């Protein structure tokens, strides 16, 4: 696997807190179904996990927090892309 296939999430220069393998299919953190190429996807700005927009909006309406990291979350905070984040 090439270096560009993986992205590491780093809190500081010393501690790696997670790793995302871009070669694996992404799954919606709400419905757990695979995210397809033309799906409307959003990302949590705190844990960067993806979700189908409509699924996460419905979840937030009821729970008000990310289903993955449990951080309080509002619709205005959702990311539509991770481009340039790392």
N, C-alpha and C positions, 0 to 999 in steps of 0.2 A: 504494500500500500504506500502510495507516495505521501510526502509531507503535506501536500495541499488537500488530501482527502480527509484530514482530521483537523479539528480546531480545539484548542485547549482553552478552558475558561480559568482565568487566573485571578485570584483576589489580590495577591501581592507577587513580588518577584520570586517568592519562595514556595508558595503553596498552590498546587494545582487542585482545583475543587471539582473538576468534572471534564468530560471529554465528549465531543459530539462527532459521530462518524457519519459524514455526508454521503457515504456510499450506501448506507442503509436507508430504506424508505422511512420517511417521517410519518408519525402517527399523531392524530388529534388527541390531545390530552383529556378531552371530554368524552368522546365516543370511542376512542381507541382504534378507529378505522384508519387505514392508510390514506395519507393526503395525496391526492392526484395533482397532476401538473396545472390544471386550470381551476383548481379549487380556490375559493376566497379564504386566505389564511391570515391569521394574526398571531403575534407572539407576545408572551408576557415580558414586560421590560425588566423584570427582576430575575427570572430563571431562564428566559429565552426559549421556553418550550412552545411548540406550535399548536394551533387549534383551528378548526373551521370557524370562521367569523361568527356565523349564526349560532353555533353550539356554545361558544364561549360567552357571547352576549346573553344568551338565555341563562347560562350558569351564573354569570355575574348578577343578573337581575334577581336571582334567588339567594345566592350565597355571598356575593360581594367580595370574593377573594379568589386568587388563583387556585385551581384544583390541584396543581402540582406542588407549588412552594407555600401555599396558604397565605401569601402576602396580600393585604387589602389592595384591591384593584378597581379602577374605574375605566369605563369605556374609552375615555379621552387619552388614557395612558398607553393603550395597546399599540404595539409596533406592527406596521404592515410589511416591514422588511428588516432583515438583519444585515443588509449590505452596509459596509463601512463600520460595523460595530466592533470588529476585532482586528 
